[in-house]
Amino acid sequence: MSYCRFENTARDFQDCLNALEELINNHGVDEHGDKLSKTEYHAMIDMASTAEEYLNTCEEFIEMIN
């Protein structure tokens, strides 16, 4: 739903960031001792690329409306 897209995604993105920080702090495993699956690893890499593109596009949008 477009009216809550950014709100929901912001919470999910923060959850992913928290999980990644947990993996870093626990040397690559989560609180249950699990590592990222191959598909989750590739999704994490894809998210990093998308996040960079998002930042650039967000800056462009902010400049446009100001």
GROMACS elastic network, one bead per residue, 0.5 to 0.9 nm:
[ bonds ]
;  ai    aj funct       b0    kb
    1     4     6  0.59332   500
    1     5     6  0.58895   500
    2     6     6  0.79369   500
    3     6     6  0.79457   500
    3     7     6  0.85292   500
    4     7     6  0.52117   500
    4     8     6  0.60202   500
    4     9     6  0.83624   500
    5     8     6  0.54737   500
    5     9     6  0.60129   500
    5    10     6  0.84335   500
    6     9     6  0.50924   500
    6    10     6  0.58222   500
    6    11     6  0.85965   500
    7    10     6  0.52412   500
    7    11     6  0.65306   500
    7    12     6  0.88575   500
    8    11     6  0.53346   500
    8    12     6  0.63369   500
    8    13     6  0.86023   500
    9    13     6  0.58427   500
    9    14     6  0.84019   500
   10    13     6  0.50590   500
   10    14     6  0.61252   500
   10    15     6  0.85847   500
   11    14     6  0.51440   500
   11    15     6  0.62439   500
   11    16     6  0.87758   500
   12    16     6  0.62997   500
   12    17     6  0.86631   500
   13    16     6  0.50611   500
   13    17     6  0.62318   500
   13    18     6  0.86433   500
   14    18     6  0.61187   500
   14    19     6  0.85569   500
   15    18     6  0.50823   500
   15    19     6  0.61980   500
   15    20     6  0.86357   500
   16    19     6  0.50241   500
   16    20     6  0.61307   500
   16    21     6  0.85911   500
   16    44     6  0.86484   500
   17    20     6  0.50696   500
   17    21     6  0.61560   500
   17    22     6  0.85516   500
   18    21     6  0.51099   500
   18    22     6  0.61624   500
   18    23     6  0.86728   500
   19    23     6  0.62381   500
   19    24     6  0.86848   500
   19    30     6  0.74318   500
   20    23     6  0.50142   500
   20    24     6  0.62526   500
   20    25     6  0.86317   500
   20    28     6  0.87342   500
   20    30     6  0.87015   500
   20    44     6  0.89172   500
   21    24     6  0.50136   500
   21    25     6  0.60950   500
   21    26     6  0.85158   500
   22    25     6  0.50548   500
   22    26     6  0.60187   500
   22    27     6  0.84697   500
   22    28     6  0.81273   500
   22    29     6  0.77091   500
   22    30     6  0.61697   500
   22    31     6  0.76040   500
   23    26     6  0.51413   500
   23    27     6  0.59830   500
   23    29     6  0.50669   500
   23    30     6  0.53370   500
   23    31     6  0.83116   500
   23    35     6  0.79517   500
   23    36     6  0.87131   500
   24    27     6  0.52474   500
   24    28     6  0.56960   500
   24    29     6  0.78557   500
   24    30     6  0.88730   500
   25    28     6  0.76285   500
   25    29     6  0.85464   500
   25    30     6  0.89245   500
   26    29     6  0.55513   500
   26    30     6  0.66257   500
   26    31     6  0.78529   500
   26    33     6  0.86175   500
   27    30     6  0.86483   500
   28    33     6  0.86631   500
   28    34     6  0.82082   500
   28    35     6  0.60485   500
   28    36     6  0.78629   500
   29    32     6  0.74760   500
   29    33     6  0.50332   500
   29    34     6  0.50178   500
   29    36     6  0.74830   500
   30    33     6  0.51801   500
   30    34     6  0.53307   500
   30    35     6  0.65050   500
   30    36     6  0.83954   500
   31    34     6  0.73984   500
   32    35     6  0.89818   500
   34    37     6  0.87197   500
   36    39     6  0.79676   500
   36    40     6  0.57549   500
   36    41     6  0.58128   500
   37    40     6  0.51206   500
   37    41     6  0.60469   500
   37    42     6  0.86335   500
   38    41     6  0.50258   500
   38    42     6  0.62552   500
   38    43     6  0.85984   500
   39    42     6  0.51633   500
   39    43     6  0.61253   500
   39    44     6  0.85782   500
   40    44     6  0.60729   500
   40    45     6  0.86654   500
   41    44     6  0.50819   500
   41    45     6  0.64345   500
   41    46     6  0.87498   500
   42    45     6  0.50628   500
   42    46     6  0.61927   500
   42    47     6  0.85759   500
   43    47     6  0.60462   500
   43    48     6  0.86593   500
   44    47     6  0.50414   500
   44    48     6  0.63849   500
   44    49     6  0.89201   500
   45    48     6  0.52115   500
   45    49     6  0.66365   500
   45    50     6  0.88107   500
   46    49     6  0.52578   500
   46    50     6  0.62117   500
   46    51     6  0.85429   500
   47    51     6  0.58317   500
   47    52     6  0.85116   500
   48    51     6  0.50462   500
   48    52     6  0.63159   500
   48    53     6  0.87463   500
   49    52     6  0.52647   500
   49    53     6  0.64136   500
   49    54     6  0.86307   500
   50    53     6  0.50425   500
   50    54     6  0.59773   500
   50    55     6  0.86168   500
   51    55     6  0.61809   500
   51    56     6  0.87138   500
   52    55     6  0.52100   500
   52    56     6  0.64688   500
   52    57     6  0.87414   500
   53    56     6  0.52158   500
   53    57     6  0.61701   500
   53    58     6  0.84657   500
   54    57     6  0.50883   500
   54    58     6  0.58379   500
   54    59     6  0.84647   500
   55    58     6  0.50418   500
   55    59     6  0.61420   500
   55    60     6  0.86154   500
   56    59     6  0.52337   500
   56    60     6  0.63443   500
   56    61     6  0.87740   500
   57    61     6  0.61914   500
   57    62     6  0.86330   500
   58    61     6  0.50328   500
   58    62     6  0.61185   500
   58    63     6  0.85633   500
   59    62     6  0.51236   500
   59    63     6  0.61646   500
   59    64     6  0.85472   500
   60    63     6  0.52177   500
   60    64     6  0.61804   500
   60    65     6  0.88838   500
   61    65     6  0.63395   500
   61    66     6  0.86641   500
   62    65     6  0.53757   500
   62    66     6  0.61727   500
   63    66     6  0.53106   500
